[in-house]
Amino acid sequence: MLETSNNLSRRGALRLLGIAAGAVVALKVAPATAGSMIINSRSSALPDGAETLASLTQRLSAAPRRRDFKRVPFMVDEPEFWDHEAASEILGYRGRPSQAWENSDIAAAWPGLMRESLNGQVFAHHNPDFLSVSATHGSAHLALFNQKMWDKYGLAGKTGGVTTSNTFIIEKRGVAPTDDHEDIAGFYGAMNNNIISLQRRGAVFVACHDSIHAIARGLQAKASQDADVIAADLTNNLIPGAVLVPSVVAFLAQLQRAGFTYAKGA
């Protein structure tokens, strides 16, 4: 009985050792494989990221933007339909810190909040390479179309009376980055809340294909055109510097994965 019990104990111990050895091998292989997949996926999708805000601005300026669409579908799933090179530059940015603003309401205070965040990071926390990104959708997306589109499609009527023209892309007259940052009426002050000044400071405005198509669908009856055609027209007339992505709410997850902190601009 004792010998039989000892044999069973030895067999059990060997079986446990075999299981443990297999687990060790799995641990050695699986994480390395997973890590390689992450690294390979990241390296294939993203360029070597810019390390300074000035460098990123140059790269984004050089990145191609397709603005010759004749029509665009409801849902895009091929890179040719968005600014994938520029989007990759944003995700690959290695300067820190970086912040992603979800801006969806044209009547909200997001231009001023972005300006205040920039001021605090640059002048108080001394982070000159701080990157501020506007993940723009909803009614706030109307601010990313040029005045030509506002006139053509009557976009002021979609703002709920907020404005009669696209004042979001008009910089206050006479201001300049050389202004004293303590000057309330100057370039950095509360009287100069607009997209153009924010872009001049390195902020990036991300446009949303889904929002564009939704706006187009809301206009198609009045414009007597197919929504895909209107969406193409709107896309072709995004403001200079805008970076088009398939879905801003999806891109927000990519931004956070890349290390951007989330802020709600309303």
Secondary structure in CASP SS format (residue, H / E / C, confidence):
PFRMAT SS
TARGET T0000
AUTHOR 0000-0000-0000
METHOD secondary structure of the structure
MODEL  1
M C 1.00
L H 1.00
E H 1.00
T H 1.00
S H 1.00
N H 1.00
N H 1.00
L H 1.00
S H 1.00
R H 1.00
R H 1.00
G H 1.00
A H 1.00
L H 1.00
R H 1.00
L H 1.00
L H 1.00
G H 1.00
I H 1.00
A H 1.00
A H 1.00
G H 1.00
A H 1.00
V H 1.00
V H 1.00
A H 1.00
L H 1.00
K H 1.00
V H 1.00
A H 1.00
P H 1.00
A H 1.00
T H 1.00
A H 1.00
G H 1.00
S H 1.00
M H 1.00
I H 1.00
I H 1.00
N H 1.00
S H 1.00
R H 1.00
S H 1.00
S H 1.00
A H 1.00
L C 1.00
P C 1.00
D C 1.00
G C 1.00
A C 1.00
E C 1.00
T C 1.00
L H 1.00
A H 1.00
S H 1.00
L H 1.00
T H 1.00
Q H 1.00
R H 1.00
L H 1.00
S H 1.00
A H 1.00
A C 1.00
P C 1.00
R C 1.00
R C 1.00
R C 1.00
D C 1.00
F C 1.00
K C 1.00
R C 1.00
V C 1.00
P C 1.00
F C 1.00
M C 1.00
V C 1.00
D C 1.00
E C 1.00
P H 1.00
E H 1.00
F H 1.00
W C 1.00
D C 1.00
H H 1.00
E H 1.00
A H 1.00
A H 1.00
S H 1.00
E H 1.00
I H 1.00
L H 1.00
G C 1.00
Y C 1.00
R C 1.00
G C 1.00
R C 1.00
P C 1.00
S E 1.00
Q E 1.00
A E 1.00
W E 1.00
E E 1.00
N E 1.00
S C 1.00
D C 1.00
I C 1.00
A C 1.00
A C 1.00
A C 1.00
W H 1.00
P H 1.00
G H 1.00
L H 1.00
M H 1.00
R H 1.00
E H 1.00
S H 1.00
L H 1.00
N H 1.00
G H 1.00
Q H 1.00
V H 1.00
F H 1.00
A H 1.00
H C 1.00
H C 1.00
N C 1.00
P C 1.00
D C 1.00
F C 1.00
L E 1.00
S E 1.00
V E 1.00
S E 1.00
A E 1.00
T E 1.00
H C 1.00
G H 1.00
S H 1.00
A H 1.00
H H 1.00
L H 1.00
A H 1.00
L H 1.00
F E 1.00
N C 1.00
Q H 1.00
K H 1.00
M H 1.00
W H 1.00
D H 1.00
K H 1.00
Y H 1.00
G C 1.00
L H 1.00
A H 1.00
G H 1.00
K H 1.00
T C 1.00
G C 1.00
G C 1.00
V C 1.00
T C 1.00
T C 1.00
S C 1.00
N C 1.00
T H 1.00
F H 1.00
I H 1.00
I C 1.00
E C 1.00
K C 1.00
R C 1.00
G C 1.00
V C 1.00
A C 1.00
P C 1.00
T C 1.00
D C 1.00
D C 1.00
H C 1.00
E C 1.00
D C 1.00
I C 1.00
A C 1.00
G C 1.00
F C 1.00
Y C 1.00
G C 1.00
A C 1.00
M C 1.00
N C 1.00
N C 1.00
N C 1.00
I H 1.00
I H 1.00
S H 1.00
L H 1.00
Q H 1.00
R H 1.00
R C 1.00
G C 1.00
A C 1.00
V E 1.00
F E 1.00
V E 1.00
A E 1.00
C E 1.00
H H 1.00
D H 1.00
S H 1.00
I H 1.00
H H 1.00
A H 1.00
I H 1.00
A H 1.00
R H 1.00
G H 1.00
L H 1.00
Q H 1.00
A H 1.00
K H 1.00
A H 1.00
S C 1.00
Q C 1.00
D C 1.00
A H 1.00
D H 1.00
V H 1.00
I H 1.00
A H 1.00
A H 1.00
D H 1.00
L H 1.00
T H 1.00
N H 1.00
N C 1.00
L E 1.00
I C 1.00
P C 1.00
G C 1.00
A C 1.00
V E 1.00
L E 1.00
V E 1.00
P C 1.00
S C 1.00
V H 1.00
V H 1.00
A H 1.00
F H 1.00
L H 1.00
A H 1.00
Q H 1.00
L H 1.00
Q H 1.00
R H 1.00
A C 1.00
G C 1.00
F C 1.00
T E 1.00
Y E 1.00
A E 1.00
K E 1.00
G C 1.00
A C 1.00
END
